[in-house]
């Protein structure tokens, strides 16, 4: 059973960009860890490619933030971070059990981030933000599906 998504309170587009940046940063880091730990070259390459995609997402969000809201300041709370991320930022992948748990957290995070972006894409008025959030929502679904396939491979001894 899927856990309920956190409420999406009214947040400004500047904070939405910052929350998204946090989520993409965490995702890129996690995929890099998976790539370093994977034993199969195919899995290493797949995880590294996903890390690159997340890094690109982060940079796109940061550029828009800098362009549109350079003077904006605020602090991201744990509740803010949980809108796009499940579990701790730093995951443990030291053995197969921990690796599997980190993969599960990342799967849940992909679902959560995708839902976050999808909901934002219907709320923001700025066209560039709306388009980017809609695109990131779709890519989150794609990442979730790709990661599920990779999880199957890891479970089949491909770790």
Residue, then its C-alpha position, 0 to 999 in steps of 0.5 A: x500500500x502506497x503511503x499518503x503524500x504529504x500535504x502540499x501547502x501553499x508555497x511560493x514558486x521560489x520555495x517550490x524551486x528550492x524544494x525541487x532543487x533539494x530533491x534533485x540533489x538528493x536523487x543525484x547523490x543516491x544514484x551515484x552511490x548506487x552506481x559506485x556500489x553496483x557490481x554489474x557494468x550495466x547497472x553501474x551505467x544505468x545508475x550513473x545515467x540517472x544521476x546525470x539526469x537528476x543533476x541536469x534537473x537540479x541545474x535547470x531548477x537552480x538557473x530558474x531560481x537565480x533568474x527569477x528569485x535571486x533575492x529570495x531567502x528562506x529555510x527549508x524545513x524537514x516538512x519541506x524536504x519530505x515533499x520530495x524525499x523519503x528517508x534520510x538524505x544520506x543512505x547506507x548502501x554498505x551491504x545488500x540489505x541496506x542497498x535494497x532499503x536505499x533503493x526502496x526509499x529512492x523509489x518512494x522518493x521518485x513517486x513523491x517528487x513526481x506528485x509534487x511536480x505534477x501538483x505544482x504544474x497546475x498551481x503556478x502561473x509562470x509559464x516556464x515554471x509550469x512547463x518545467x514542473x510538468x516535464x519533471x513530473x513526467x520524468x519522475x514517473x519514467x525514473x520510477x519505472x526505470x528504477x523498478x526494472x533495475x530493482x528487479x535486476x538487483x534482486x535477481x543477483x545483479x547488484 
